Amino acid sequence: MLTLLRKVFGLCEPHPILRRNAQLFADFNQGRPLHEYCFTVFDTELTGLNRRKDQLISIGAVRVENLQIIPSEQFHSLIRPDSIQPNSATFIHRITPEQLEEAPPLEEVLPEFIEFCGNSLLVGHFVDLDMHFLNKAAEKELGGSISNPSIDTMRLALRYQKAQSKDFYGGCDQSAACNLEALVEEFNLPKFKPHDALEDALQTAYLFLYLVKKFRQDGIATLKELYGAGRQSGT
């Protein structure tokens, strides 16, 4: 009902869940040790990569606490988009139009996901893309954006690869691959089924914990220092 009122009357007051979400990060402190933070590692599936036209069709997430994956703390839902048409994206994700027809709408799934995230930090691979679609959806359905800070495993991986290349070759190997599947192979991590939001979230969680372990060995102990390492990736 609140979503309908916003659409009809142009109301700009954020949904109560976004106001609560913002309050959780009003005095956010980046200086604590990494193991003290709670993380939600997530992935989205989309109808395509057009930031203006395409939509979310799935969200998957897993919780990380004390730098350990909590298997019992998972979120996974399909999302019914505004229009359902067979296209290459649904073929890649193996999500059928029939499945999307039966899925809950965005206005139901998004608040549930925000509630699941709580006061955790969001972690994703090329997280800027996921956050773009999440915040576009939040603006449309809830009248605002999500306040949870985010961490990009792609940036962290590039920073780690750059450090390794300098160690071994005296310069940066610009050919290093940064897509999730290539990094899983490179670092010999457990493999999950690709192009599934929950499976990709689990895959990203293993990558995140691997990189955090490596960075901690180099003396990066706080969230602020981890953010600094990501900014040094050169992307």
Phi, psi and omega per residue, in radians:
M1 nan -0.749 3.109
L2 -1.073 -0.691 3.115
T3 -1.075 -0.770 -3.141
L4 -1.098 -0.739 3.125
L5 -1.075 -0.702 3.116
R6 -1.091 -0.732 -3.111
K7 -1.161 -0.685 -3.071
V8 -1.345 -0.773 -3.009
F9 -1.862 -0.042 3.115
G10 1.200 0.551 -3.136
L11 -1.117 2.433 -3.080
C12 -1.918 -0.029 3.130
E13 -1.206 2.173 -3.128
P14 -1.099 2.664 3.064
H15 -1.036 2.544 3.131
P16 -0.926 -0.576 -3.127
I17 -1.170 -0.551 3.082
L18 -1.309 -0.579 3.076
R19 -1.154 -0.734 3.073
R20 -1.127 -0.695 3.122
N21 -1.061 -0.753 3.141
A22 -1.148 -0.656 -3.133
Q23 -1.109 -0.539 -3.136
L24 -1.098 -0.434 -3.053
F25 -2.058 0.339 -3.123
A26 -1.102 -0.639 -3.141
D27 -2.143 0.886 -3.040
F28 -1.195 2.324 -3.085
N29 -1.980 2.054 3.132
Q30 -1.543 -0.002 -2.977
G31 -1.616 0.020 -3.112
R32 -1.406 2.744 3.063
P33 -1.055 2.597 -3.039
L34 -1.036 -0.618 -3.072
H35 -1.218 -0.210 3.140
E36 -1.469 -0.212 -3.107
Y37 -1.607 2.657 2.977
C38 -1.764 2.385 -3.120
F39 -2.118 2.494 2.936
T40 -1.988 1.919 3.119
V41 -1.580 2.172 -2.980
F42 -2.402 2.896 3.048
D43 -2.583 2.658 3.065
T44 -2.124 2.658 2.946
E45 -1.965 2.506 -2.979
L46 -2.235 2.816 3.028
T47 -1.276 -0.274 3.134
G48 3.012 -3.032 -3.047
L49 -1.873 0.174 3.074
N50 -1.321 1.937 -3.025
R51 -1.147 -0.340 -3.130
R52 -1.575 -0.668 -2.969
K53 -1.806 -0.586 -2.976
D54 -1.391 2.885 -2.988
Q55 -2.369 2.832 3.032
L56 -1.249 2.407 3.006
I57 -2.202 -0.075 3.087
S58 -2.878 2.539 2.994
I59 -2.295 2.337 3.033
G60 -2.297 2.524 -3.092
A61 -2.694 2.692 3.072
V62 -2.420 2.551 -3.104
R63 -1.566 2.475 3.017
V64 -2.153 2.122 3.092
E65 -2.282 2.478 -3.087
N66 0.907 0.608 -3.132
L67 0.996 0.666 3.054
Q68 -2.386 2.459 3.073
I69 -1.254 2.340 3.089
I70 -1.807 1.672 -3.025
P71 -1.013 -0.511 -3.104
S72 -1.357 -0.210 -3.108
E73 -1.819 1.498 -3.103
Q74 -2.273 2.691 3.050
F75 -2.309 2.333 3.106
H76 -2.717 2.213 3.105
S77 -2.685 2.443 2.875
L78 -1.350 2.799 -3.126
I79 -2.330 2.254 3.095
R80 -1.370 2.030 3.127
P81 -1.334 3.027 -3.138
D82 -1.087 -0.692 3.093
S83 -2.304 2.472 -3.072
I84 -2.058 1.991 3.118
Q85 -2.379 2.419 3.069
P86 -1.083 2.251 3.085
N87 -2.629 3.098 -3.057
S88 -1.110 -0.562 -3.113
A89 -1.101 -0.791 -3.132
T90 -1.194 -0.526 3.071
F91 -1.172 -0.724 3.123
I92 -1.103 -0.762 -3.086
H93 -1.396 -0.173 -3.067
R94 1.044 0.587 3.049
I95 -1.859 2.119 -3.052
T96 -1.551 2.724 3.040
P97 -0.984 -0.581 3.129
E98 -1.132 -0.695 3.092
Q99 -1.117 -0.694 -3.138
L100 -1.219 -0.583 3.087
E101 -1.034 -0.613 -3.081
E102 -1.592 -0.085 -3.075
A103 -1.351 2.721 3.071
P104 -1.227 2.710 3.135
P105 -1.324 2.874 -3.127
L106 -0.989 -0.685 -3.081
E107 -1.122 -0.321 3.045
E108 -1.599 -0.736 -3.015
V109 -1.278 -0.737 -3.022
L110 -1.069 -0.841 3.083
P111 -1.046 -0.642 3.115
E112 -1.118 -0.688 3.119
F113 -1.179 -0.764 3.119
I114 -1.070 -0.716 3.098
E115 -1.095 -0.715 3.110
F116 -1.082 -0.716 -3.105
C117 -1.160 -0.650 3.114
G118 0.945 -2.255 -3.096
N119 -1.696 0.340 -3.121
S120 -1.426 2.832 3.000
L121 -1.548 2.496 3.140
L122 -1.564 2.376 3.129
V123 -2.208 2.288 3.096
G124 -2.641 2.900 3.097
H125 -1.721 2.070 -2.903
F126 0.995 0.960 -2.972
V127 -1.141 -0.383 3.127
D128 -1.011 -0.660 3.139
L129 -1.172 -0.823 3.130
D130 -1.076 -0.758 -3.112
M131 -1.168 -0.579 3.088
H132 -1.029 -0.862 -3.087
F133 -1.257 -0.618 3.069
L134 -1.098 -0.805 -3.103
N135 -1.268 -0.557 3.036
K136 -1.101 -0.723 3.109
A137 -1.165 -0.717 -3.133
A138 -1.134 -0.698 3.089
E139 -1.078 -0.727 -3.089
K140 -1.225 -0.816 -2.994
E141 -1.631 -0.504 -2.985
L142 -2.149 -0.074 3.044
G143 1.357 0.471 3.121
G144 -3.129 -3.001 -3.107
S145 -1.991 2.891 -3.115
I146 -1.478 2.382 -3.021
S147 -1.621 -0.223 -3.102
N148 -1.024 2.199 3.028
P149 -1.086 2.674 -3.099
S150 -2.182 2.730 3.128
I151 -2.252 2.373 -3.091
D152 -1.845 1.982 3.114
T153 -1.186 -0.428 3.088
M154 -1.135 -0.775 3.107
R155 -1.127 -0.722 3.118
L156 -1.118 -0.713 3.137
A157 -1.133 -0.709 3.106
L158 -1.111 -0.699 3.096
R159 -1.099 -0.749 3.135
Y160 -1.161 -0.750 3.110
Q161 -1.075 -0.717 3.141
K162 -1.091 -0.752 3.121
A163 -1.107 -0.721 3.135
Q164 -1.155 -0.703 -3.137
S165 -1.129 -0.704 3.105
K166 -1.153 -0.670 -3.139
D167 -1.092 -0.723 -2.998
F168 -1.665 -0.524 -3.019
Y169 -2.106 -0.106 3.129
G170 1.375 0.170 3.112
G171 -2.871 3.081 -3.075
C172 -1.584 2.255 3.079
D173 -1.406 1.783 -3.060
Q174 -1.276 -0.185 -3.112
S175 -1.526 -0.038 -3.074
A176 -1.036 2.268 3.133
A177 -1.384 2.546 -3.111
C178 -2.176 0.092 3.066
N179 -1.291 2.745 -2.962
L180 -1.048 -0.789 -3.099
E181 -1.120 -0.686 3.137
A182 -1.159 -0.686 -3.141
L183 -1.196 -0.633 3.083
V184 -1.065 -0.738 3.089
E185 -1.138 -0.816 -3.082
E186 -1.063 -0.700 -3.063
F187 -1.705 0.067 3.083
N188 0.987 0.875 -3.126
L189 -1.635 2.785 3.035
P190 -0.987 2.519 -3.060
K191 -1.859 2.399 3.077
F192 -2.095 2.907 -3.106
K193 -1.168 2.175 -3.131
P194 -1.324 2.835 3.057
H195 1.112 0.562 2.985
D196 -2.300 2.225 -2.956
A197 -1.033 -0.793 -3.113
L198 -1.227 -0.732 3.132
E199 -1.121 -0.716 3.105
D200 -1.180 -0.576 3.068
A201 -1.126 -0.765 3.089
L202 -1.093 -0.733 3.110
Q203 -1.054 -0.772 3.127
T204 -1.151 -0.614 3.120
A205 -1.094 -0.738 3.104
Y206 -1.124 -0.701 3.106
L207 -1.126 -0.782 -3.136
F208 -1.018 -0.847 -3.111
L209 -1.169 -0.608 3.070
Y210 -1.080 -0.821 -3.101
L211 -1.202 -0.701 3.095
V212 -1.054 -0.730 3.111
K213 -1.051 -0.773 -3.135
K214 -1.139 -0.757 -3.138
F215 -1.158 -0.658 3.122
R216 -1.113 -0.593 3.085
Q217 -1.126 -0.426 3.101
D218 -1.644 0.188 3.054
G219 1.623 0.097 3.098
I220 -1.493 1.881 -2.956
A221 -2.033 -0.391 -3.070
T222 -1.949 2.873 3.106
L223 -1.081 -0.723 3.133
K224 -1.031 -0.715 3.125
E225 -1.193 -0.618 3.102
L226 -1.168 -0.725 3.051
Y227 -1.030 -0.720 3.125
G228 -1.072 -0.702 3.117
A229 -1.103 -0.708 3.112
G230 -1.119 -0.643 3.141
R231 -1.211 -0.366 3.141
Q232 -1.491 0.088 -3.091
S233 -1.222 -0.393 3.123
G234 1.591 0.049 3.136
T235 -1.593 nan nan
